[in-house]
Amino acid sequence: MNLNKIILVALIGCFVMTNNGCVQKRQAKAPVATKKKQMNTLHGVTWEDDYAWLKERGSANVLSYLKAENKYTDELTSDYRSLQKKLYDEIISKIKETDETVPEKDGDYYYYTRTVEGKEYSIYCRKKDNLENAEEVILDVNQMASGYDFYSVDLFEVSPNGKMLAFAVDTTGREEYSIYFKDLKSGKILKEQISNCYASMVWANDNKTVFYTVLDASLRPYRVFRHKLNSKNQDDLVYEENDAKYWMDLSRSKSGKYIFIDLSSTLTSEVLYLKADKPEDAFKMFASREHKVEYSVYHHKKEFFIVTNQNATNFKIMRTPELKTEKTNWSDFFPYDESVKIDYLDVFEKYVVVYERKNGNKEVRVVDLKTLNQHYLDFGEEVYTYSAGENNIFKSKDVRLTFSSPVTPKTVFDYNMETKSKVVLKEYEVPNYDKSLYEVKRLFATASDGEKIPLSVFYKKGLTLDGNNPVYLYGYGSYGLSMEPRFRPHAIPLLDRGVVYVIAHVRGGGEMGRTWYEDGKFLYKKNTFTDFIASAEYLIKEKYTSSEKLIASGGSAGGLLIGAVANMRPDLFKVMIANVPFVDIINTMLDASIPLTVMEYEEWGDPNEKKYFDYMLSYSPYDNIKAQDYPDMLVLAGLNDPRVQYWEPAKFVARLRANKTDNNILLLKTNMGAGHMGSSGRYQFYDDLAFEYAFMLKRIEQ
């Protein structure tokens, strides 16, 4: 055999000849999901669901298919790993791995968390009386998580006297929790535990009674129980919510006087309350539920403050005497302003802090309860966000806030409401970062109906508008949630590579007030998708990028956005990333046994009603896949996801493979040990993110 033949034989199986004679690496063969014919009929409409068998959780065939998809993804991205590793290292280099949060006072103690270089999880700590005293480690989650692929502590409630801790743990990502109790004096975890819970619990003032929520078959918290530590008696059922549209949570007033059961659907809310000193009493109704009326309650001395949308689209603040809580007794705290969306309050002894939105920006208003004088904080930047601290001290004159912007790292400060002065407590260090090298601006795209769509745009200075810049366009647009323009240290490696990072604040979100949300839900949901398309077209028109350099990304309901836009305008994008995407909307919303389905009727509509069925079917990503070219796509799922079941992205990819007419890459990657939020460990989370970044950067090079 001559040398040329030896070389040729060695290349067989590694390379193939393309039509133009060029040699390229042979791609692994994509898994093909079996079609099992299934036809569904409703409202006189028949549609197919040939991949419904993928719902058979735990079956050998399903697991085999998901593993085959993961193997295929690994094979096709094997040459991305060096870039993934480099991106991961760069992300980690922008994070101070050993760090701690700013301590917050509650009772006699200052509480904070620490992270340690090389360790995945936080360490919960406290110091008594002052910060010079010795540290007490309450929970080291790194030790607790040993042996688990997934471990999340999502509840941390210390008893009023500071002697006992209740904490909730999820070890699957399924958001089914067990509550444990730790004696903080002895350091021992008690034998008693509570299972099948949600991460919601409050202490009564006797320091031994707790109220907690349990889950129904659809993983909805629907019952509240009373539990007494060290008691052999069976826990008492104190409330049960039988309307499947309602979610249940527990909270405690800052004054420490009341415990609340907070019930909410997408459109309606209701509150029950109980004196924390009298845990054996029955909960009382604050104000009975009224369809499409929402309210939340804050206690202050002998009255309650209420934030409500009763006769106020963008919400207003009202007040009522402590003993007269029905709506007929509510009165306006100050006049309603349609241009301001009230989000929530912090109520102190002498002040009310109002967290609100105006013209797309988050504002903080401070109201003096004695004089009713009010003023706003000045954050000093055009595009920014903030979050409120715990602010546990009712008598405090300081309000704790954390500020950031796309180019400004987190800064924690106390604002003195009396002197109007600010004390910076911590500027979170970002190693190897120079803020002066980056720029942020607010732009506006014009939607098809003339609405102006805000865009938060950030990039490295020196950008040339020649259409050759990669753009990472992120969108969500559901539930009235706002995608905040906060600092993202993991975005810096993208910016340094010339990527322009853009958040499209599309309708369905809450950035521009309640009407902005209402105009992107129910029979107006397509506004979310056309807003995103208009944003992409604007960025191309203004030469920020081109369709060959444009990346679209979204997760969960944002994955619905990506799936819908992929069907509507695949030509606009080079790469699309759909993270745990809600894409099988008709089949899911017709199955009331799936977690959250019934609650979602007030977001998307109930498909059992023809008008909603017809509209939802017209945009459902799974049902609108057709024979056309699609961009390179990466679809991510979590096997234990209770919010978007793993089979939705799996079915979406299976049908895409069977219908698309291009040779572009389509990958499904399922995290077999996590849920909706992805990996629980911080290093694994960043490694997963580096994989996404490597995929999109490699594809825009093609």
C-alpha positions as CSV (number, residue, x, y, z in Angstrom):
1,M,0.0,0.0,0.0
2,N,1.6,3.3,-1.0
3,L,1.8,6.3,1.2
4,N,-1.2,8.2,-0.4
5,K,-3.5,5.2,0.2
6,I,-2.4,5.0,3.8
7,I,-3.3,8.6,4.3
8,L,-6.6,8.1,2.5
9,V,-7.5,5.2,4.7
10,A,-6.6,7.1,7.8
11,L,-8.9,9.9,6.8
12,I,-11.9,7.7,6.1
13,G,-14.5,8.2,8.8
14,C,-13.0,11.5,9.8
15,F,-13.5,13.6,6.7
16,V,-16.0,13.7,3.7
17,M,-15.9,15.6,0.4
18,T,-18.3,18.4,0.0
19,N,-20.0,19.3,-3.3
20,N,-17.4,21.9,-4.0
21,G,-14.6,19.5,-3.3
22,C,-13.5,20.9,0.0
23,V,-12.7,18.6,2.9
24,Q,-14.6,19.0,6.1
25,K,-15.0,17.1,9.4
26,R,-17.8,14.5,9.3
27,Q,-20.5,15.4,11.8
28,A,-22.0,12.9,14.1
29,K,-25.4,11.6,13.1
30,A,-28.3,13.4,14.8
31,P,-30.7,11.3,16.9
32,V,-34.0,10.8,15.3
33,A,-37.0,10.7,17.7
34,T,-39.5,8.1,16.8
35,K,-42.9,9.3,15.6
36,K,-45.9,7.8,17.3
37,K,-49.0,9.0,15.6
38,Q,-51.3,10.9,17.9
39,M,-54.1,13.3,16.9
40,N,-55.9,15.7,19.2
41,T,-59.1,17.5,18.5
42,L,-60.7,20.5,20.2
43,H,-63.1,23.2,18.9
44,G,-63.3,21.5,15.6
45,V,-59.5,21.7,15.1
46,T,-57.3,18.6,14.8
47,W,-53.6,18.7,15.3
48,E,-50.9,16.1,15.6
49,D,-48.6,15.5,18.6
50,D,-46.4,12.6,17.3
51,Y,-43.8,13.2,20.0
52,A,-46.2,13.0,23.0
53,W,-44.5,9.8,24.1
54,L,-41.5,11.9,25.4
55,K,-43.7,12.9,28.3
56,E,-43.2,9.3,29.8
57,R,-40.9,10.5,32.5
58,G,-38.4,7.9,33.6
59,S,-39.1,5.5,30.8
60,A,-36.1,3.8,29.2
61,N,-36.9,5.1,25.8
62,V,-37.2,8.6,26.9
63,L,-34.0,8.6,28.9
64,S,-32.2,6.8,26.0
65,Y,-33.3,9.6,23.7
66,L,-32.2,12.4,26.0
67,K,-28.8,10.8,26.5
68,A,-28.4,10.3,22.8
69,E,-29.1,14.0,22.3
70,N,-26.6,14.9,25.0
71,K,-24.0,12.7,23.4
72,Y,-24.6,14.2,20.0
73,T,-24.2,17.7,21.5
74,D,-20.9,16.7,23.1
75,E,-19.6,15.3,19.8
76,L,-20.6,18.3,17.7
77,T,-19.1,20.7,20.2
78,S,-16.0,18.8,21.0
79,D,-13.8,21.4,19.2
80,Y,-15.5,24.2,21.2
81,R,-14.1,23.0,24.5
82,S,-10.9,25.0,24.4
83,L,-12.9,28.2,23.8
84,Q,-15.4,27.2,26.5
85,K,-12.5,26.7,29.0
86,K,-11.0,30.1,28.0
87,L,-14.4,31.8,28.5
88,Y,-14.9,30.0,31.8
89,D,-11.5,31.2,33.0
90,E,-12.3,34.7,32.0
91,I,-15.6,34.7,33.7
92,I,-14.1,33.4,36.9
93,S,-11.3,36.0,36.6
94,K,-14.0,38.7,36.9
95,I,-15.4,37.3,40.1
96,K,-13.8,37.7,43.6
97,E,-14.1,34.1,44.5
98,T,-13.5,34.6,48.2
99,D,-15.9,37.3,49.3
100,E,-18.8,38.1,51.6
101,T,-22.0,40.1,51.6
102,V,-22.6,43.2,53.6
103,P,-23.9,42.1,57.0
104,E,-27.6,43.0,57.8
105,K,-28.8,43.4,61.3
106,D,-31.8,41.5,62.6
107,G,-32.4,41.4,66.4
108,D,-29.1,41.1,68.2
109,Y,-27.2,39.7,65.3
110,Y,-25.6,40.7,62.0
111,Y,-26.1,38.1,59.3
112,Y,-24.1,37.6,56.1
113,T,-22.9,34.9,53.7
114,R,-19.4,34.1,52.6
115,T,-17.9,32.4,49.5
116,V,-14.5,30.7,49.5
117,E,-12.4,30.2,46.4
118,G,-12.8,26.7,45.0
119,K,-16.1,26.0,46.8
120,E,-19.4,25.9,45.0
121,Y,-21.8,27.1,47.7
122,S,-22.3,29.9,50.2
123,I,-21.5,29.8,53.9
124,Y,-24.1,31.4,56.2
125,C,-22.7,33.3,59.2
126,R,-23.5,35.8,61.9
127,K,-21.9,38.0,64.6
128,K,-23.6,39.1,67.8
129,D,-24.0,42.8,68.8
130,N,-21.1,44.1,66.6
131,L,-19.0,43.2,63.7
132,E,-15.8,43.0,65.8
133,N,-17.1,39.9,67.6
134,A,-16.3,36.3,66.7
135,E,-18.0,34.7,63.7
136,E,-20.5,32.0,64.1
137,V,-20.9,29.7,61.1
138,I,-24.6,28.7,60.9
139,L,-24.6,26.6,57.7
140,D,-21.8,25.6,55.5
141,V,-23.6,24.4,52.4
142,N,-20.5,23.0,50.9
143,Q,-20.3,20.4,53.6
144,M,-24.1,19.8,53.4
145,A,-24.0,19.3,49.7
146,S,-21.4,16.7,49.7
147,G,-22.5,13.7,47.7
148,Y,-25.3,15.5,45.9
149,D,-25.4,16.6,42.2
150,F,-27.8,19.3,43.1
151,Y,-28.3,21.0,46.5
152,S,-30.1,24.3,47.1
153,V,-30.9,26.1,50.3
154,D,-33.8,28.4,49.5
155,L,-35.2,29.3,53.0
156,F,-33.2,30.7,55.9
157,E,-35.4,31.9,58.8
158,V,-34.1,32.5,62.3
159,S,-36.5,32.6,65.2
160,P,-37.3,36.0,66.7
161,N,-35.1,35.3,69.7
162,G,-32.2,34.2,67.5
163,K,-31.8,30.7,69.0
164,M,-33.3,28.5,66.3
165,L,-32.9,28.3,62.5
166,A,-35.4,26.8,60.0
167,F,-34.0,26.1,56.5
168,A,-35.4,24.4,53.4
169,V,-33.4,22.1,51.1
170,D,-34.1,20.9,47.5
171,T,-31.8,18.1,46.3
172,T,-33.2,17.6,42.8
173,G,-34.1,20.9,41.3
174,R,-37.8,19.8,41.4
175,E,-38.6,22.6,44.0
176,E,-39.9,20.1,46.5
177,Y,-38.4,21.0,49.8
178,S,-37.7,19.5,53.2
179,I,-37.6,21.9,56.1
180,Y,-35.0,21.3,58.8
181,F,-34.4,22.9,62.2
182,K,-31.1,23.7,63.8
183,D,-30.5,24.7,67.4
184,L,-28.0,27.5,67.1
185,K,-26.8,27.2,70.7
186,S,-25.8,23.6,70.5
187,G,-25.2,23.6,66.8
188,K,-27.3,20.4,66.3
189,I,-29.8,19.8,63.6
190,L,-33.0,18.4,65.2
191,K,-34.4,15.0,64.1
192,E,-37.8,16.5,63.2
193,Q,-38.2,17.6,59.7
194,I,-41.1,18.5,57.4
195,S,-41.3,17.1,53.8
196,N,-43.2,17.9,50.6
197,C,-43.0,21.6,51.4
198,Y,-42.4,24.8,49.4
199,A,-39.7,27.2,50.5
200,S,-42.0,29.3,52.5
201,M,-42.2,29.4,56.4
202,V,-42.5,31.9,59.2
203,W,-42.0,31.9,63.0
204,A,-44.5,33.0,65.5
205,N,-43.3,35.1,68.4
206,D,-43.2,32.2,70.9
207,N,-40.1,31.0,69.1
208,K,-41.5,27.4,68.9
209,T,-44.4,27.6,66.5
210,V,-43.9,27.8,62.8
211,F,-46.3,28.0,59.8
212,Y,-45.3,26.3,56.6
213,T,-46.8,25.4,53.2
214,V,-47.2,22.0,51.5
215,L,-47.5,21.1,47.9
216,D,-50.4,19.5,46.0
217,A,-49.9,16.9,43.2
218,S,-49.1,19.7,40.7
219,L,-46.4,21.1,43.0
220,R,-48.5,24.1,44.0
221,P,-48.3,25.3,47.6
222,Y,-51.9,25.0,48.7
223,R,-52.1,24.3,52.4
224,V,-50.7,26.0,55.5
225,F,-49.9,24.0,58.6
226,R,-49.0,24.9,62.1
227,H,-46.1,23.0,63.6
228,K,-44.7,23.2,67.2
229,L,-41.1,22.2,67.8
230,N,-40.7,19.1,70.1
231,S,-44.4,18.4,70.0
232,K,-45.7,14.9,69.5
233,N,-49.1,16.2,68.3
234,Q,-50.0,16.1,64.6
235,D,-49.5,19.4,62.8
236,D,-52.7,21.5,62.4
237,L,-54.1,22.4,59.1
238,V,-54.9,26.1,59.3
239,Y,-55.8,27.0,55.7
240,E,-56.4,25.3,52.4
241,E,-56.7,27.0,49.0
242,N,-58.8,24.9,46.6
243,D,-58.7,27.2,43.6
244,A,-55.8,25.9,41.5
245,K,-55.2,29.3,40.0
246,Y,-53.8,30.6,43.3
247,W,-50.2,30.4,44.6
248,M,-49.6,30.6,48.4
249,D,-46.8,32.3,50.3
250,L,-46.1,33.2,53.9
251,S,-44.6,36.5,55.3
252,R,-44.2,38.4,58.5
253,S,-44.6,42.2,59.0
254,K,-41.5,44.2,59.7
255,S,-43.1,45.3,62.9
256,G,-43.1,41.7,64.1
257,K,-46.8,41.9,65.0
258,Y,-48.4,40.0,62.2
259,I,-48.1,36.9,60.1
260,F,-49.6,36.9,56.6
261,I,-50.8,34.2,54.2
262,D,-50.4,35.8,50.8
263,L,-52.6,34.3,48.1
264,S,-52.2,35.4,44.5
265,S,-53.2,34.4,41.0
266,T,-51.9,36.3,37.9
267,L,-54.8,38.8,38.2
268,T,-56.2,38.6,41.8
269,S,-54.8,38.5,45.3
270,E,-56.0,38.0,48.9
271,V,-54.4,38.3,52.3
272,L,-55.1,36.6,55.6
273,Y,-53.5,37.7,58.8
274,L,-52.8,36.6,62.3
275,K,-51.2,38.2,65.4
276,A,-47.7,36.7,65.7
277,D,-48.2,36.6,69.6
278,K,-51.2,34.4,69.2
279,P,-50.3,31.5,67.0
280,E,-53.2,29.3,68.2
281,D,-55.8,31.8,66.8
282,A,-57.4,31.4,63.4
283,F,-56.2,33.6,60.5
284,K,-58.6,36.4,59.6
285,M,-59.4,37.7,56.2
286,F,-57.9,41.1,55.5
287,A,-60.1,41.9,52.4
288,S,-61.9,39.3,50.4
289,R,-60.7,38.6,46.9
290,E,-62.2,40.4,44.0
291,H,-61.5,39.4,40.4
292,K,-58.7,41.4,38.8
293,V,-58.0,43.3,42.1
294,E,-54.5,42.8,43.5
295,Y,-53.3,44.1,46.8
296,S,-50.4,43.7,49.3
297,V,-50.3,44.7,52.9
298,Y,-47.7,46.4,55.2
299,H,-48.2,47.0,58.9
300,H,-47.4,50.3,60.6
301,K,-48.3,50.8,64.3
302,K,-52.1,51.1,64.4
303,E,-52.7,51.0,60.7
304,F,-51.9,49.1,57.5
305,F,-50.6,50.4,54.2
306,I,-51.9,48.7,51.1
307,V,-50.5,48.7,47.5
308,T,-53.4,47.9,45.2
309,N,-54.6,48.3,41.6
310,Q,-58.2,48.9,42.7
311,N,-59.3,51.7,40.4
312,A,-55.6,52.2,39.6
313,T,-54.0,50.4,36.6
314,N,-50.5,51.2,37.8
315,F,-51.2,50.7,41.5
316,K,-51.6,53.2,44.3
317,I,-50.9,53.4,48.0
318,M,-53.8,53.3,50.4
319,R,-54.1,53.0,54.2
320,T,-56.7,51.7,56.7
321,P,-57.0,51.4,60.5
322,E,-55.6,48.2,62.0
323,L,-59.1,47.0,63.0
324,K,-60.9,48.0,59.9
325,T,-59.3,46.1,57.0
326,E,-62.1,45.6,54.5
327,K,-61.8,47.7,51.3
328,T,-64.7,50.0,52.2
329,N,-62.3,51.5,54.9
330,W,-59.3,52.1,52.6
331,S,-58.3,55.6,51.8
332,D,-55.7,57.1,49.5
333,F,-52.3,57.8,51.1
334,F,-51.6,60.3,48.3
335,P,-53.2,60.9,44.9
336,Y,-52.9,58.3,42.2
337,D,-50.5,59.1,39.4
338,E,-51.1,57.1,36.2
339,S,-47.5,57.8,35.0
340,V,-46.0,55.9,38.0
341,K,-46.1,52.2,38.6
342,I,-45.9,51.3,42.3
343,D,-44.1,48.0,42.9
344,Y,-43.8,47.6,46.7
345,L,-43.0,49.4,49.9
346,D,-40.7,49.4,52.9
347,V,-42.5,50.7,56.0
348,F,-40.4,52.2,58.8
349,E,-41.5,53.9,62.0
350,K,-41.1,57.4,60.6
351,Y,-40.9,56.8,56.9
352,V,-42.4,54.9,54.0
353,V,-40.1,54.0,51.1
354,V,-41.8,53.6,47.8
355,Y,-40.2,51.4,45.1
356,E,-41.6,52.5,41.8
357,R,-41.1,52.8,38.0
358,K,-41.4,55.9,35.8
359,N,-40.5,56.3,32.2
360,G,-39.0,52.8,32.2
361,N,-36.6,53.6,35.1
362,K,-36.8,52.3,38.7
363,E,-37.1,55.1,41.3
364,V,-37.0,55.3,45.1
365,R,-39.3,57.8,46.8
366,V,-39.0,58.5,50.5
367,V,-42.1,59.8,52.4
368,D,-41.9,61.4,55.8
369,L,-45.0,60.1,57.7
370,K,-45.1,63.2,60.0
371,T,-45.0,65.9,57.3
372,L,-45.9,63.9,54.2
373,N,-43.0,65.6,52.5
374,Q,-41.4,63.4,49.9
375,H,-38.2,63.2,47.8
376,Y,-36.4,61.0,45.3
377,L,-33.0,59.4,45.4
378,D,-30.6,60.4,42.6
379,F,-28.7,57.4,41.2
380,G,-26.6,59.4,38.8
381,E,-26.8,57.1,35.8
382,E,-29.2,56.9,32.8
383,V,-29.6,53.1,32.7
384,Y,-29.4,51.3,36.0
385,T,-31.3,49.2,38.6
386,Y,-31.4,48.7,42.3
387,S,-32.6,46.1,44.8
388,A,-33.7,46.7,48.4
389,G,-31.9,45.1,51.3
390,E,-33.6,43.1,54.1
391,N,-34.2,46.4,56.1
392,N,-35.4,44.5,59.1
393,I,-35.1,47.3,61.7
394,F,-38.5,49.0,62.0
395,K,-37.1,52.0,63.9
396,S,-34.2,52.6,61.5
397,K,-33.7,55.9,59.7
398,D,-31.5,54.2,57.1
399,V,-32.7,52.2,54.1
400,R,-30.3,49.7,52.6
401,L,-30.1,49.6,48.8
402,T,-27.9,47.8,46.2
403,F,-27.2,49.7,43.0
404,S,-25.7,48.6,39.7
405,S,-25.8,49.3,36.0
406,P,-24.5,47.4,33.0
407,V,-21.1,49.0,33.5
408,T,-21.2,49.7,37.3
409,P,-20.6,46.7,39.7
410,K,-22.9,46.2,42.6
411,T,-22.6,49.0,45.2
412,V,-24.3,48.6,48.6
413,F,-25.2,51.7,50.6
414,D,-27.3,53.0,53.5
415,Y,-29.4,56.1,52.7
416,N,-30.3,58.2,55.7
417,M,-33.9,59.3,55.2
418,E,-33.6,62.1,57.7
419,T,-30.3,63.7,56.6
420,K,-30.6,62.6,52.9
421,S,-27.0,61.4,53.1
422,K,-25.6,58.2,51.7
423,V,-22.9,55.9,53.1
424,V,-21.4,53.4,50.8
425,L,-20.8,50.2,52.6
426,K,-19.3,48.1,49.8
427,E,-18.4,48.4,46.2
428,Y,-18.1,44.8,45.1
429,E,-14.7,44.2,43.6
430,V,-14.5,42.9,40.0
431,P,-10.9,41.9,39.3
432,N,-9.4,42.9,36.1
433,Y,-12.2,45.3,35.2
434,D,-11.9,48.9,34.2
435,K,-15.3,50.6,34.0
436,S,-14.0,53.4,31.8
437,L,-13.5,51.0,28.9
438,Y,-17.3,50.3,28.5
439,E,-20.3,52.3,27.6
440,V,-24.1,51.9,28.1
441,K,-27.0,53.7,26.4
442,R,-30.7,53.5,26.1
443,L,-32.1,53.3,22.6
444,F,-35.6,52.8,21.3
445,A,-36.8,50.6,18.4
446,T,-40.2,51.3,16.8
447,A,-42.7,48.4,16.9
448,S,-45.0,47.6,14.0
449,D,-47.8,49.5,15.7
450,G,-45.7,52.6,16.5
451,E,-44.8,51.8,20.2
452,K,-41.3,52.6,21.3
453,I,-39.4,49.6,22.6
454,P,-36.7,50.4,25.1
455,L,-33.3,48.8,24.5
456,S,-30.5,48.6,27.1
457,V,-27.3,48.5,25.0
458,F,-23.8,48.0,26.4
459,Y,-20.5,47.4,24.7
460,K,-16.8,48.2,24.8
461,K,-15.9,51.7,23.7
462,G,-14.7,52.3,20.2
463,L,-17.6,50.6,18.6
464,T,-17.9,51.2,14.9
465,L,-21.4,51.1,13.4
466,D,-20.5,49.2,10.2
467,G,-22.9,46.2,10.6
468,N,-20.1,43.8,11.5
469,N,-20.5,43.6,15.3
470,P,-21.9,40.5,16.9
471,V,-25.0,41.4,18.9
472,Y,-26.4,39.3,21.8
473,L,-30.1,40.2,21.9
474,Y,-31.9,39.0,25.0
475,G,-35.6,39.1,25.6
476,Y,-38.3,37.8,28.0
477,G,-41.6,39.7,28.1
478,S,-44.0,37.8,30.3
479,Y,-45.8,38.0,33.7
480,G,-45.1,41.7,34.0
481,L,-41.5,40.9,35.0
482,S,-38.8,43.4,34.2
483,M,-35.4,42.4,32.8
484,E,-33.2,44.7,34.8
485,P,-30.1,46.4,33.3
486,R,-27.8,45.2,36.1
487,F,-24.1,44.5,36.1
488,R,-23.3,41.1,34.6
489,P,-19.7,40.2,35.2
490,H,-20.0,37.1,33.0
491,A,-20.9,39.4,30.1
492,I,-17.5,41.1,30.1
493,P,-15.7,38.4,28.1
494,L,-18.3,38.9,25.4
495,L,-17.9,42.7,25.4
496,D,-14.1,42.3,25.2
497,R,-14.6,40.2,22.0
498,G,-16.6,43.0,20.5
499,V,-20.1,41.6,21.2
500,V,-22.8,44.2,21.8
501,Y,-25.1,43.1,24.7
502,V,-28.7,44.2,24.2
503,I,-31.7,43.7,26.4
504,A,-35.0,44.3,24.5
505,H,-37.6,45.4,27.0
506,V,-40.5,44.0,25.0
507,R,-44.2,44.2,25.9
508,G,-45.4,41.5,28.3
509,G,-42.8,42.7,30.8
510,G,-43.2,45.4,33.4
511,E,-40.6,47.9,32.5
512,M,-43.0,50.6,31.2
513,G,-45.8,49.9,33.7
514,R,-48.8,47.7,34.0
515,T,-50.3,48.6,30.6
516,W,-47.0,47.4,29.0
517,Y,-47.6,44.1,30.6
518,E,-51.3,43.9,29.6
519,D,-50.4,44.7,26.0
520,G,-48.2,41.6,25.8
521,K,-50.5,38.9,27.2
522,F,-53.7,37.0,26.4
523,L,-54.9,38.0,22.9
524,Y,-52.1,40.6,22.6
525,K,-49.2,38.1,23.2
526,K,-47.9,38.4,19.7
527,N,-46.8,42.0,20.5
528,T,-44.0,40.4,22.6
529,F,-42.7,38.6,19.5
530,T,-43.1,41.4,17.0
531,D,-41.5,43.8,19.5
532,F,-38.4,41.5,19.6
533,I,-38.4,41.3,15.8
534,A,-38.6,45.1,15.5
535,S,-35.7,45.4,18.0
536,A,-33.6,43.0,15.8
537,E,-34.5,45.0,12.6
538,Y,-33.6,48.3,14.3
539,L,-30.2,47.0,15.3
540,I,-29.5,45.8,11.8
541,K,-30.8,49.1,10.3
542,E,-28.7,51.2,12.6
543,K,-25.7,49.0,11.6
544,Y,-25.0,47.7,15.1
545,T,-25.0,44.3,13.4
546,S,-26.2,42.2,10.5
547,S,-28.3,39.0,10.4
548,E,-25.1,37.0,10.0
549,K,-23.9,38.3,13.4
550,L,-27.1,38.5,15.4
551,I,-27.7,36.1,18.3
552,A,-31.1,35.8,20.0
553,S,-31.5,34.4,23.5
554,G,-34.2,33.9,26.1
555,G,-35.2,31.5,28.8
556,S,-38.5,30.0,30.1
557,A,-41.2,32.3,28.9
558,G,-38.4,34.0,27.1
559,G,-37.8,30.7,25.4
560,L,-41.4,30.9,24.1
561,L,-40.3,34.2,22.6
562,I,-37.3,32.6,20.9
563,G,-39.4,29.7,19.7
564,A,-42.1,31.9,18.2
565,V,-39.6,34.3,16.6
566,A,-37.7,31.3,15.1
567,N,-40.8,30.3,13.3
568,M,-41.8,33.9,12.3
569,R,-38.5,35.4,11.2
570,P,-35.6,32.9,11.2
571,D,-33.9,34.9,8.5
572,L,-33.1,37.7,11.0
573,F,-30.7,35.6,13.1
574,K,-27.5,33.6,12.8
575,V,-27.8,31.9,16.2
576,M,-30.7,31.3,18.7
577,I,-30.5,30.0,22.2
578,A,-33.6,28.8,24.0
579,N,-33.1,28.0,27.7
580,V,-35.8,25.8,29.3
581,P,-38.2,27.1,26.7
582,F,-42.0,27.0,27.2
583,V,-42.7,26.0,23.6
584,D,-45.5,23.3,23.7
585,I,-48.1,25.8,24.8
586,I,-51.3,24.2,23.5
587,N,-50.7,20.6,24.8
588,T,-49.3,21.9,28.1
589,M,-52.2,24.3,28.8
590,L,-54.7,21.6,28.1
591,D,-53.2,19.3,30.7
592,A,-54.3,20.5,34.1
593,S,-52.1,17.8,35.9
594,I,-48.9,19.6,34.9
595,P,-47.5,21.9,37.5
596,L,-48.6,25.5,37.1
597,T,-51.0,24.9,34.2
598,V,-54.2,26.2,35.7
599,M,-52.4,29.2,37.2
600,E,-51.2,30.1,33.7
601,Y,-54.7,30.5,32.3
602,E,-54.6,34.1,33.5
603,E,-51.4,34.8,31.6
604,W,-51.9,33.0,28.2
605,G,-55.7,32.3,28.3
606,D,-57.6,29.0,28.8
607,P,-57.5,27.0,25.6
608,N,-60.7,25.3,26.6
609,E,-62.2,28.6,25.4
610,K,-62.1,28.8,21.6
611,K,-60.9,32.4,21.2
612,Y,-57.9,31.7,23.4
613,F,-57.3,28.3,21.8
614,D,-57.3,29.7,18.3
615,Y,-54.9,32.5,19.2
616,M,-52.5,30.4,21.2
617,L,-52.4,27.8,18.4
618,S,-51.5,30.5,16.0
619,Y,-48.2,31.2,17.7
620,S,-47.4,28.0,19.8
621,P,-43.7,27.3,18.7
622,Y,-44.1,23.5,18.7
623,D,-47.3,23.7,16.6
624,N,-46.0,26.2,14.1
625,I,-42.7,24.5,13.0
626,K,-42.7,24.3,9.2
627,A,-40.4,23.3,6.3
628,Q,-38.1,26.3,6.2
629,D,-34.5,27.2,7.1
630,Y,-33.8,27.9,10.7
631,P,-30.7,29.4,12.3
632,D,-28.1,27.5,14.3
633,M,-30.0,26.6,17.5
634,L,-29.1,25.5,21.0
635,V,-32.0,24.3,23.2
636,L,-31.4,23.7,26.9
637,A,-33.6,21.7,29.3
638,G,-33.6,20.4,32.9
639,L,-34.8,16.9,33.5
640,N,-36.3,17.8,36.9
641,D,-37.7,21.2,35.9
642,P,-41.2,21.7,37.5
643,R,-41.9,24.9,35.6
644,V,-41.2,23.9,32.0
645,Q,-41.2,20.2,31.8
646,Y,-38.2,18.6,30.0
647,W,-40.3,17.2,27.2
648,E,-41.2,20.6,25.9
649,P,-37.7,21.4,24.6
650,A,-37.3,17.8,23.6
651,K,-40.4,17.7,21.5
652,F,-39.6,21.0,20.0
653,V,-36.1,19.8,18.8
654,A,-37.5,16.5,17.6
655,R,-40.1,18.2,15.4
656,L,-37.6,20.8,14.2
657,R,-35.2,18.1,13.0
658,A,-38.0,16.4,11.1
659,N,-39.1,19.6,9.3
660,K,-36.2,22.1,8.9
661,T,-34.7,22.4,5.4
662,D,-31.2,23.7,6.3
663,N,-28.0,22.1,7.4
664,N,-27.5,24.4,10.4
665,I,-26.7,22.9,13.8
666,L,-29.6,22.0,16.1
667,L,-28.6,20.8,19.6
668,L,-30.6,19.7,22.6
669,K,-28.7,19.6,25.9
670,T,-30.6,18.3,29.0
671,N,-29.2,18.8,32.5
672,M,-30.0,15.4,33.9
673,G,-29.6,16.5,37.5
674,A,-31.1,19.9,37.7
675,G,-34.4,21.9,37.3
676,H,-35.5,25.2,35.9
677,M,-32.7,27.3,37.4
678,G,-29.9,25.1,36.1
679,S,-26.9,23.9,38.1
680,S,-26.9,24.7,41.8
681,G,-23.2,25.2,42.2
682,R,-21.7,28.5,41.2
683,Y,-18.7,27.0,39.2
684,Q,-20.9,24.6,37.4
685,F,-23.4,27.4,36.6
686,Y,-20.6,29.5,35.0
687,D,-19.2,26.5,33.1
688,D,-22.7,25.9,31.6
689,L,-22.8,29.6,30.7
690,A,-19.4,29.4,29.1
691,F,-20.7,26.5,27.0
692,E,-23.5,28.7,25.7
693,Y,-21.1,31.5,24.9
694,A,-18.7,29.2,23.1
695,F,-21.5,27.8,21.0
696,M,-22.7,31.2,19.8
697,L,-19.3,32.6,19.2
698,K,-18.2,29.6,17.2
699,R,-21.3,29.7,15.1
700,I,-21.0,33.4,14.2
701,E,-17.5,32.6,12.9
702,Q,-19.0,30.2,10.3
